[in-house]
Amino acid sequence: MTKTIKLCAIGIFLFSILPLKAQETIRLSRVECEAIFLRENLSLLAEKLNIPIAEAAVKQAKLWANPTFTFDEVNLWATNRQTDGQEVSPEIWNEFGKNQQFAFEIEQLIYTAGKRKKMVEIEKVSVDKSRQYFEELLRNLKIEFRAQMTELQYVQFQQKYLENLFNSIQELTTAYEHQLASQNISKSEYSRLKVKELELKKEIYDLGRTSAEIQKELKILMHQNPNSILEITDEGFGVNLEESQISLVEELVKQAEENRPDIQLAVLEENYYNKLYDYERAQRIPDISLKASYDRNGSTMLDFVGFGITFDLPIFDRNQGNIQIAKLGIEQSKIETQAIRQKLESEIHLNYQNLLKVIELKNQIEENYNLSLDELLEAYNKNLKSRNISMLEYLDFLDAYLDNQETILDVNKEINNAVEELNYAVGKDIIETN
């Protein structure tokens, strides 16, 4: 009985820890990854909420100030000493108001010089700025996200060709081990091959760690289960692009001025200070408070009704400081807009030239060059088994094979990154990589 209980307990324990160890593999294309990123990224979701927040501020700015109601000068009762036992004042209703004093007043603030309308215009600019802040965050997160996808694809390709090479060498190592046992080869030849096998094993292990780190960043950006394994399909790695497909620099600069959020934000900042300047100038004119009051038993009249108006006298404070701040803000925002335009043009020219150079480099690599390398590898494996080539020749070829494969991958990664950097500089996907 005790043994049965122990076995059940072990079974329950193993069953409970299995879900913790199981890792779901998510295999997605670049397009699918980006769709999840746009839908699930927490930073984007949070920033997007700033738009309705700014819209609510516009709604609030349109509202009139609430009227103020004051009820005071109330005596709850009157003593005989105060009234000499006489009825000083009659009741208003059901003994209320008899020999009592009280007063109430209603006051309404009226904004002058179109201040309310000017404040609404300022808040509307804030709504537009909130939208551009969101677009700027999206622009920055998107280039980071796409660079991480490219990097993961790059590592996955490295893992694939290294694992294929490792399997080939492992097969050769096994064959050489038998030859060594039969004393048909020297121990040094076997050792050289074994060392290469271990080197590849270590490289594959390092790539696995790199892949896990990149996956971590992508899963954070996509808001995915951290315990899952993310794989990206091969599509979209290494864009086939011709120089004729890219617009001229002048056209790209024009598109950037229309689409880049940072330049739009700079223009909006200038617009904001212009509207703030109008509002601060309007503040020179005092607002008016209209009053209506009723006083019972507080004056020579039993029921006194009066009207009044209050406003500040603009003798000392004519809002000079805030007007100057807004005026300087206009000048500052103009300078910042010029600086961003200059930066924008420089970035586009640089990224445009970088993309042309990497396209030229890719065109110099034959389309099926990596397939030729795989065929050569297979031929070298056969020749080594047949002892038609020496171990030294084989190892030299392996080094050249690895260097060439890495060059091909590097060029494809560089062209992806160059395209995204140009897209980023323009503020629009002028070239699709997915």
C-alpha positions in Angstrom: 0.0 0.0 0.0 2.8 2.4 1.0 4.6 1.6 -2.3 1.5 2.3 -4.3 1.1 5.7 -2.6 4.8 6.6 -3.3 4.4 5.7 -6.9 1.3 7.8 -7.2 3.0 10.7 -5.5 6.0 10.4 -8.0 3.6 10.2 -10.9 1.7 13.4 -9.8 5.0 15.2 -9.3 6.3 14.2 -12.7 3.0 15.2 -14.3 3.0 18.6 -12.5 6.5 19.5 -13.7 6.1 18.4 -17.4 4.3 21.6 -18.4 7.1 23.6 -16.9 9.7 21.8 -19.1 7.7 21.7 -22.3 8.5 24.4 -24.8 6.2 25.3 -27.6 7.9 26.1 -30.9 6.4 29.0 -32.8 7.3 29.1 -36.4 6.3 32.3 -38.2 7.2 34.3 -41.2 8.5 37.9 -40.9 5.0 39.2 -42.0 3.3 37.2 -39.3 5.8 38.3 -36.6 5.3 41.9 -37.5 1.5 41.6 -37.4 1.8 40.1 -33.9 4.2 42.9 -32.9 1.9 45.7 -34.1 -1.1 44.1 -32.3 0.5 43.0 -29.0 3.5 45.3 -28.2 2.8 46.8 -24.8 4.8 50.0 -25.4 2.7 50.7 -28.5 -0.5 50.0 -26.7 0.4 52.3 -23.8 1.5 55.1 -26.1 -1.6 54.8 -28.2 -3.7 55.6 -25.2 -2.1 59.1 -25.1 -4.2 60.0 -28.2 -7.6 59.7 -26.5 -6.2 61.3 -23.4 -5.2 64.3 -25.5 -8.6 64.3 -27.2 -10.3 64.3 -23.7 -8.2 67.4 -22.9 -9.7 69.1 -26.0 -13.2 68.2 -24.8 -12.4 69.6 -21.4 -11.0 72.9 -22.8 -14.3 73.5 -24.6 -16.3 73.5 -21.4 -17.5 76.6 -19.7 -16.4 77.3 -16.2 -19.0 76.2 -13.6 -21.0 78.9 -11.8 -20.2 79.5 -8.2 -23.0 79.5 -5.6 -22.5 81.0 -2.2 -25.0 80.8 0.7 -23.9 82.7 3.8 -24.8 85.3 6.5 -27.3 82.8 7.9 -28.6 83.1 11.5 -30.3 79.9 12.5 -32.6 81.6 15.0 -33.3 85.1 16.5 -33.6 85.7 20.3 -36.3 87.8 22.0 -33.5 90.2 23.0 -32.7 90.7 19.3 -36.3 91.3 18.2 -37.9 92.7 21.4 -40.5 90.0 21.0 -41.7 91.5 17.8 -41.9 90.0 14.3 -39.0 91.7 12.5 -39.6 90.0 9.3 -42.4 87.6 8.1 -41.9 84.0 7.3 -41.3 82.9 3.7 -42.7 79.5 3.9 -43.8 77.3 6.9 -42.0 79.5 9.5 -38.8 79.6 7.4 -37.4 83.1 7.1 -39.3 84.5 10.1 -36.9 86.9 11.9 -34.0 85.3 10.0 -31.2 86.7 7.9 -29.4 85.0 5.1 -27.9 85.7 1.7 -26.9 83.8 -1.4 -25.0 84.7 -4.5 -24.4 83.2 -8.0 -21.2 84.1 -9.8 -20.3 83.1 -13.4 -16.8 83.5 -14.8 -16.7 84.8 -18.5 -13.5 84.3 -20.4 -12.7 87.3 -22.6 -10.6 87.8 -25.8 -11.5 84.3 -27.1 -9.3 82.6 -24.5 -11.4 79.4 -24.4 -11.3 79.0 -28.2 -7.5 79.6 -28.1 -7.0 77.0 -25.4 -9.0 74.5 -27.5 -6.7 75.2 -30.4 -3.6 74.6 -28.2 -5.1 71.3 -27.0 -5.9 70.2 -30.6 -2.2 70.7 -31.4 -1.4 68.4 -28.5 -3.7 65.7 -30.0 -1.7 65.9 -33.3 1.6 65.7 -31.3 0.3 62.6 -29.4 -0.3 60.9 -32.8 3.2 61.8 -34.0 4.7 60.6 -30.7 3.0 57.3 -31.3 4.3 57.2 -34.9 7.8 58.1 -33.7 7.8 55.3 -31.1 6.4 52.9 -33.8 9.2 54.0 -36.2 11.9 53.4 -33.6 10.5 50.0 -32.4 9.9 48.8 -35.9 13.5 49.2 -37.0 14.7 47.5 -33.8 12.2 44.7 -34.3 13.1 44.2 -38.0 16.8 44.2 -37.2 16.2 41.5 -34.5 14.3 39.4 -37.0 17.1 39.7 -39.5 19.6 38.8 -36.9 17.6 35.7 -35.8 17.3 34.6 -39.5 21.1 35.2 -39.9 21.9 33.0 -36.9 19.4 30.3 -38.0 21.1 30.1 -41.4 24.5 29.9 -39.6 23.2 27.1 -37.4 21.9 25.2 -40.5 25.1 25.1 -42.5 27.2 24.5 -39.4 25.0 21.6 -38.4 25.2 20.1 -41.9 28.9 20.5 -41.9 29.1 19.1 -38.4 27.1 16.0 -39.5 29.4 15.5 -42.5 32.6 15.8 -40.4 31.1 13.5 -37.7 30.5 10.9 -40.3 34.1 11.3 -41.5 35.4 11.1 -37.9 33.5 7.9 -37.3 35.0 6.4 -40.5 38.5 7.6 -39.6 38.1 6.1 -36.1 37.6 2.7 -37.7 40.6 3.3 -40.0 42.7 4.3 -37.0 41.7 1.1 -35.2 42.9 -0.8 -38.3 46.1 1.3 -38.3 45.4 2.5 -41.9 45.8 6.2 -40.9 48.0 8.0 -38.5 46.6 9.3 -35.2 47.5 12.9 -36.1 45.1 12.8 -39.1 42.3 11.6 -36.9 43.1 14.1 -34.2 42.9 17.0 -36.6 39.5 16.0 -37.8 38.3 15.4 -34.3 39.5 18.9 -33.3 37.6 20.4 -36.2 34.4 18.5 -35.1 34.7 19.9 -31.6 35.3 23.4 -32.9 32.1 23.2 -34.9 30.2 21.8 -31.9 31.4 24.8 -29.8 30.4 27.3 -32.5 26.9 25.7 -32.8 26.6 25.9 -29.0 27.5 29.6 -29.1 25.0 30.3 -31.9 22.3 28.6 -29.8 23.0 31.0 -26.9 23.0 34.0 -29.3 19.7 32.7 -30.8 18.1 32.4 -27.4 19.1 36.0 -26.5 17.7 37.4 -29.8 14.5 35.3 -29.3 14.2 36.8 -25.8 14.2 40.4 -27.2 11.7 39.5 -30.0 9.3 37.7 -27.6 9.3 40.8 -25.4 8.5 43.0 -28.4 5.8 40.6 -29.5 4.5 40.0 -25.9 4.8 36.2 -26.4 5.3 33.4 -23.9 9.0 33.6 -22.7 9.1 29.8 -22.5 8.4 29.3 -26.2 10.9 28.8 -29.0 10.6 31.2 -31.8 11.7 30.3 -35.4 11.4 32.6 -38.4 11.0 31.2 -41.9 13.6 31.9 -44.5 11.4 34.3 -46.5 12.5 37.9 -46.5 16.2 37.4 -45.7 18.3 38.9 -48.4 16.2 41.2 -50.5 16.7 41.0 -54.3 16.9 44.7 -55.2 18.1 46.7 -58.2 19.3 50.2 -58.1 16.5 51.2 -60.6 13.9 50.3 -58.0 15.0 53.0 -55.6 13.7 56.6 -55.9 16.0 59.5 -56.4 17.5 61.1 -53.3 15.5 64.4 -53.9 12.2 62.4 -54.0 13.2 60.5 -50.8 13.9 63.8 -49.0 10.5 65.1 -50.0 8.8 62.0 -48.8 10.7 62.2 -45.5 9.5 65.7 -44.9 6.0 64.5 -45.4 6.2 61.3 -43.4 8.9 61.5 -40.7 7.3 61.9 -37.2 10.2 63.9 -35.8 10.0 66.6 -38.5 6.2 66.6 -38.1 6.7 67.0 -34.3 9.0 69.9 -34.9 6.5 71.7 -37.1 3.7 71.0 -34.6 5.9 72.4 -31.8 6.3 75.6 -33.8 2.5 75.7 -34.3 2.0 75.0 -30.6 4.1 78.0 -29.6 2.3 80.3 -32.1 -1.0 79.4 -30.6 0.4 79.7 -27.1 1.6 83.2 -28.0 -1.9 84.1 -29.1 -3.3 82.7 -25.9 -0.8 84.5 -23.6 -1.4 87.8 -25.4 -5.2 87.3 -24.8 -4.4 86.8 -21.1 -3.5 90.6 -20.9 -7.3 91.2 -21.0 -8.9 90.4 -17.7 -11.7 87.9 -17.4 -15.0 89.0 -16.0 -17.1 87.5 -13.3 -20.9 88.3 -13.4 -22.7 88.2 -10.1 -26.3 88.0 -8.9 -27.1 88.1 -5.2 -30.1 88.0 -2.8 -29.9 89.3 0.8 -32.7 89.0 3.3 -32.6 91.3 6.3 -29.1 92.3 5.6 -29.7 95.9 4.6 -32.4 98.6 4.8 -34.4 96.4 2.5 -36.1 93.2 3.7 -35.5 91.4 0.4 -32.5 92.8 -1.4 -31.6 91.7 -5.0 -28.4 93.0 -6.5 -26.1 92.5 -9.5 -22.4 93.0 -9.9 -19.2 92.5 -11.9 -15.6 91.8 -10.9 -12.4 91.8 -12.9 -8.7 92.3 -12.3 -7.2 95.7 -13.0 -4.2 95.0 -15.4 -1.9 97.6 -13.8 1.1 95.6 -12.8 0.7 92.1 -14.3 0.0 92.2 -18.0 1.4 88.7 -18.5 4.6 90.1 -20.0 6.8 87.2 -18.9 4.6 84.4 -20.4 4.2 86.3 -23.6 8.0 86.5 -23.9 8.4 82.8 -23.1 5.9 81.9 -25.9 7.7 84.3 -28.3 11.1 82.7 -27.6 9.5 79.3 -27.9 8.6 80.2 -31.5 12.1 81.1 -32.4 13.6 78.1 -30.6 11.2 75.7 -32.4 12.1 77.2 -35.8 15.8 76.5 -35.2 15.0 73.0 -34.1 13.0 72.4 -37.2 15.9 73.5 -39.4 18.3 71.2 -37.5 16.0 68.2 -38.0 15.7 69.0 -41.7 19.4 69.1 -42.0 19.8 65.9 -40.1 17.1 64.3 -42.2 18.9 65.1 -45.5 22.2 63.9 -44.2 20.7 60.5 -43.0 19.0 59.9 -46.3 22.1 60.7 -48.5 24.2 58.4 -46.3 21.7 55.5 -46.2 21.0 55.8 -49.9 24.7 55.5 -50.7 25.1 52.6 -48.3 22.3 50.7 -49.9 23.7 51.2 -53.4 27.1 49.9 -52.3 25.7 46.8 -50.7 23.4 46.1 -53.8 26.6 46.4 -55.9 28.4 44.0 -53.6 25.5 41.4 -53.7 25.4 41.6 -57.5 29.0 40.6 -57.6 28.2 37.3 -55.9 26.8 34.7 -58.3 23.2 33.8 -57.6 24.0 30.0 -57.1 27.4 30.5 -55.5 26.4 29.0 -52.2 24.9 25.9 -54.0 28.3 25.5 -55.7 30.0 25.6 -52.3 27.7 22.8 -51.1 28.6 20.7 -54.1 32.3 21.3 -53.5 31.9 20.2 -49.9 30.3 17.0 -50.9 33.1 16.4 -53.5 35.8 17.1 -50.9 34.2 14.7 -48.4 34.2 11.9 -51.0 37.8 12.7 -52.0 38.9 12.6 -48.4 37.2 9.3 -47.9 38.9 7.9 -51.0 42.2 9.5 -49.8 42.5 11.5 -53.0 43.3 14.6 -51.0 45.3 15.1 -47.8 43.8 16.1 -44.5 45.5 19.4 -44.7 43.9 20.2 -48.1 40.5 19.2 -46.7 40.9 21.4 -43.6 42.0 24.3 -45.7 38.9 23.9 -47.9 36.7 23.8 -44.7 38.1 27.1 -43.6 37.5 28.6 -47.0 34.0 27.1 -47.1 33.0 28.6 -43.7 34.4 32.0 -44.7 32.5 32.1 -48.0 29.2 31.0 -46.4 29.6 33.7 -43.8 30.3 36.3 -46.5 27.1 35.4 -48.3 25.1 35.6 -45.1 26.8 38.9 -44.1 25.9 40.5 -47.5 22.3 39.4 -47.2 22.0 40.7 -43.7 23.7 44.0 -44.7 21.2 44.5 -47.5 18.3 43.9 -45.2 19.7 46.4 -42.6 20.5 49.0 -45.3 16.9 48.8 -46.6 15.5 49.2 -43.2 17.8 52.1 -42.4 16.7 53.9 -45.5 13.0 53.2 -44.7 13.7 54.6 -41.2 15.4 57.7 -42.6 12.4 58.4 -44.9 9.8 57.5 -42.2 8.0 55.2 -44.6 8.4 51.7 -46.0 9.5 52.7 -49.5 11.1 49.2 -49.9 9.4 46.1 -48.5 11.6 43.4 -47.0 8.9 41.1 -45.7 
